[in-house]
Amino acid sequence: MVDHLKARLEKVRKVSDSVKRRASLYTDMSKFEGKSTAQSLGCVQRASAPGRKLQKIGFIIFWIPEPTGISNAIGAPMILAGRFLDKKYNGATIHDIGHETKRTISTMNDFKNTVM
């Protein structure tokens, strides 16, 4: 039974080291100096969320009061298309990935501390 716990702890250490290397890689990537590199990484750092924008415009059009109901016929499909795009294109950036990686590291450290 002790060997099982040691093997599990070793596996957690390996995963923790991998996550730490990945976090340092993302940090180093955000520190690049160079105009072309900065422009390329800018697309990843400032990801757009087209679904949210389309959804907001759809809600605005949907709630405009008018007697013919054309705004309802236009707004409702825009809201649905926005929801679909929001599921497909999430707009996550390197910054978000870094936060999730840090949270995973802290969770693994807490688990490791409780096991030991």
C-alpha positions in Angstrom: 0.0 0.0 0.0 2.9 2.4 0.7 4.3 1.7 -2.7 1.0 2.7 -4.3 1.0 6.0 -2.5 4.6 6.7 -3.5 3.9 5.9 -7.1 0.8 8.2 -7.0 2.9 11.0 -5.3 5.6 10.6 -8.0 3.0 10.9 -10.7 1.6 14.0 -9.1 5.1 15.5 -8.9 5.7 14.8 -12.6 2.4 16.5 -13.6 3.2 19.4 -11.3 6.6 19.9 -12.9 5.0 19.8 -16.3 2.4 22.4 -15.3 5.1 24.6 -13.9 7.2 24.4 -17.1 4.1 25.2 -19.1 3.3 28.3 -17.0 6.9 29.5 -17.3 6.7 29.0 -21.1 3.5 31.1 -21.3 5.2 33.8 -19.2 8.3 33.9 -21.4 6.1 34.0 -24.5 4.4 37.2 -23.3 7.7 38.9 -22.7 9.0 38.7 -26.4 10.5 41.8 -27.8 10.0 42.4 -31.5 7.3 44.1 -33.5 6.3 41.1 -35.7 6.3 38.7 -32.8 4.3 41.1 -30.7 1.7 41.5 -33.4 1.4 37.7 -33.8 1.1 37.2 -30.0 -1.3 40.1 -29.8 -3.9 38.1 -31.6 -3.7 35.4 -29.0 -3.5 37.9 -26.1 -6.6 39.9 -27.2 -8.9 37.2 -28.5 -12.2 38.5 -29.7 -15.5 37.0 -28.7 -17.8 37.4 -31.7 -20.6 35.4 -30.1 -20.9 37.9 -27.1 -21.1 40.9 -29.5 -23.7 39.3 -31.7 -25.7 38.3 -28.7 -25.7 41.8 -27.3 -26.7 43.3 -30.6 -29.5 40.7 -30.9 -30.9 41.6 -27.5 -30.8 45.3 -28.3 -32.7 44.7 -31.5 -35.1 42.3 -30.0 -36.2 44.7 -27.2 -36.7 47.7 -29.5 -40.5 48.3 -29.5 -42.0 48.5 -32.9 -45.5 47.5 -34.2 -44.4 45.3 -37.2 -42.3 42.8 -35.3 -39.4 42.9 -37.8 -37.0 43.6 -35.0 -38.1 40.3 -33.2 -37.6 38.4 -36.5 -34.1 39.8 -36.8 -33.1 39.8 -33.1 -34.0 36.3 -32.1 -31.8 34.6 -34.8 -28.9 36.9 -33.8 -29.2 35.8 -30.2 -29.2 32.1 -31.2 -26.3 32.6 -33.6 -24.4 34.4 -30.8 -25.0 31.6 -28.4 -23.8 29.1 -31.0 -20.6 31.1 -31.7 -20.0 31.5 -28.0 -19.8 27.7 -27.7 -17.5 27.3 -30.7 -15.2 30.3 -30.2 -14.7 30.9 -26.5 -12.3 33.9 -26.7 -9.8 32.5 -24.2 -6.4 34.2 -24.1 -3.0 33.3 -22.9 -3.8 35.3 -19.7 -6.8 33.1 -19.0 -4.7 30.0 -19.6 -2.1 31.2 -17.2 -4.7 31.8 -14.5 -6.1 28.3 -14.9 -2.5 26.8 -14.9 -1.7 28.7 -11.6 -5.0 27.4 -10.1 -4.1 23.9 -11.1 -0.6 24.2 -9.6 -2.1 25.4 -6.3 -4.6 22.6 -6.3 -1.9 20.1 -6.9 0.3 21.6 -4.2 -2.6 21.4 -1.7 -3.2 17.8 -2.6 0.5 17.0 -2.3 0.6 18.7 1.1 -2.4 16.7 2.4 -0.9 13.4 1.2 2.5 14.1 2.8 
